[in-house]
């Protein structure tokens, strides 16, 4: 009986810890106050982007994961929600692309959003990258770059 009293709380703790660790993972890395960039910085930004678990996503799964990422982005406040709305309405839905990095920073001296998406490679997984620089207020594309 004494062993049960000790084991039961330990088992319950183990189960609770396991359930918490199985929860949803973050798809988007969000940086609310980022850096100052120019056109020379884009290649470095896109090359250094961590795609995380999105790199294992297939093109068939991309649409669902994209929606999850945009939902997550909307949770970061009104400005991020407006950006998510722009990414939903103005970017092609038939493209296998998932935003993985969003930063509010400055580009060429103007407030901007830096968005890096994981995009489909030739093998059908999202290991390629596409970078968008959008005006912070207008949310129009200022610059773009792709990398495989």
C-alpha positions as CSV (number, residue, x, y, z in Angstrom):
1,X,0.0,0.0,0.0
2,X,2.9,2.4,0.8
3,X,4.4,1.8,-2.6
4,X,1.2,2.7,-4.3
5,X,1.0,6.0,-2.5
6,X,4.5,6.9,-3.8
7,X,4.1,5.5,-7.3
8,X,0.7,6.9,-8.1
9,X,1.8,10.6,-7.8
10,X,4.9,9.8,-9.9
11,X,2.9,8.1,-12.6
12,X,0.4,11.0,-12.7
13,X,3.3,13.5,-13.0
14,X,4.8,11.4,-15.8
15,X,1.5,11.3,-17.7
16,X,0.9,15.0,-17.2
17,X,4.4,15.9,-18.4
18,X,4.0,13.6,-21.5
19,X,0.7,15.2,-22.4
20,X,2.1,18.7,-22.1
21,X,5.1,17.9,-24.3
22,X,2.7,16.5,-27.0
23,X,0.9,19.7,-27.4
24,X,1.1,21.9,-30.5
25,X,4.5,23.1,-31.5
26,X,5.2,26.6,-32.7
27,X,5.5,26.8,-36.5
28,X,6.3,30.5,-36.8
29,X,9.2,32.2,-35.1
30,X,7.9,35.7,-34.4
31,X,10.3,38.6,-33.7
32,X,8.2,41.7,-32.7
33,X,11.1,44.1,-32.7
34,X,13.8,43.0,-35.1
35,X,16.8,44.3,-37.0
36,X,17.6,46.9,-39.6
37,X,18.2,45.4,-43.0
38,X,19.2,46.4,-46.5
39,X,19.2,44.6,-49.8
40,X,22.6,43.2,-49.1
41,X,21.3,41.4,-46.0
42,X,18.6,39.4,-47.7
43,X,20.8,36.5,-48.9
44,X,22.1,36.0,-45.3
45,X,18.7,36.2,-43.8
46,X,17.2,33.6,-46.1
47,X,20.2,31.2,-45.9
48,X,20.2,31.3,-42.1
49,X,16.4,30.8,-41.6
50,X,15.6,27.7,-39.5
51,X,12.7,25.8,-41.0
52,X,12.3,23.7,-37.9
53,X,9.9,20.8,-38.3
54,X,8.3,22.4,-41.3
55,X,11.2,21.0,-43.4
56,X,9.6,17.5,-43.0
57,X,6.2,18.7,-44.2
58,X,5.1,17.3,-47.6
59,X,3.4,19.4,-50.3
60,X,0.2,17.5,-49.5
61,X,0.3,18.7,-45.9
62,X,1.4,22.2,-46.6
63,X,-2.0,23.8,-46.8
64,X,-3.1,22.6,-43.4
65,X,0.2,23.5,-41.8
66,X,0.1,27.0,-43.5
67,X,-3.3,27.6,-41.9
68,X,-2.0,26.6,-38.5
69,X,1.0,29.0,-39.0
70,X,-1.3,31.8,-39.9
71,X,-3.5,31.1,-36.9
72,X,-0.5,31.2,-34.7
73,X,0.7,34.5,-36.3
74,X,-2.7,36.1,-35.6
75,X,-2.2,35.3,-31.9
76,X,0.7,37.8,-31.7
77,X,-1.5,40.9,-31.8
78,X,-3.4,43.2,-34.2
79,X,-0.4,44.1,-36.5
80,X,0.6,40.4,-36.9
81,X,-3.0,39.5,-37.5
82,X,-3.2,42.1,-40.3
83,X,-0.1,40.6,-41.8
84,X,-1.6,37.1,-41.5
85,X,-4.7,38.4,-43.3
86,X,-2.5,39.8,-46.1
87,X,-0.6,36.5,-46.4
88,X,-4.0,34.8,-46.6
89,X,-5.6,37.0,-49.2
90,X,-2.7,38.2,-51.4
91,X,-0.5,35.2,-51.6
92,X,-1.3,32.2,-53.8
93,X,-3.1,29.5,-51.9
94,X,-2.1,26.8,-54.4
95,X,1.6,27.1,-53.6
96,X,3.0,24.7,-51.0
97,X,4.5,27.4,-48.7
98,X,4.4,27.8,-44.9
99,X,5.6,31.0,-43.1
100,X,8.2,30.0,-40.6
101,X,9.8,33.3,-39.6
102,X,8.2,36.7,-39.2
103,X,10.0,39.8,-38.1
104,X,9.0,43.3,-37.6
105,X,12.0,45.3,-38.5
106,X,13.3,47.9,-40.9
107,X,14.3,47.6,-44.6
108,X,16.2,50.3,-46.4
109,X,15.2,52.8,-43.6
110,X,11.4,52.0,-43.7
111,X,9.4,49.9,-41.2
112,X,8.8,46.5,-42.7
113,X,7.8,42.9,-42.2
114,X,10.4,40.2,-43.1
115,X,8.6,36.9,-43.8
116,X,10.4,33.7,-44.6
117,X,8.4,30.8,-45.9
118,X,9.4,27.1,-46.3
119,X,8.5,26.2,-49.8
120,X,8.4,22.9,-51.8
121,X,11.6,21.4,-53.2
122,X,11.9,18.9,-56.0
123,X,11.4,16.0,-53.6
124,X,8.1,17.3,-52.4
125,X,9.0,18.5,-48.9
126,X,9.3,22.1,-47.7
127,X,13.1,22.6,-47.6
128,X,13.3,25.5,-50.0
129,X,12.9,29.1,-48.8
130,X,11.3,32.2,-50.0
131,X,11.8,35.6,-48.3
132,X,9.4,38.5,-48.6
133,X,9.9,42.0,-47.4
134,X,6.6,43.9,-47.0
135,X,5.9,47.4,-46.1
136,X,4.8,47.5,-42.5
137,X,1.8,49.9,-43.1
138,X,0.8,49.0,-46.6
139,X,1.7,45.3,-46.5
140,X,2.8,45.5,-50.1
141,X,5.9,43.6,-51.4
142,X,9.1,45.7,-51.4
143,X,11.6,42.9,-52.1
144,X,11.6,39.1,-52.5
145,X,14.2,36.4,-52.8
146,X,14.2,32.6,-53.1
147,X,16.7,29.9,-52.2
148,X,16.8,26.2,-52.6
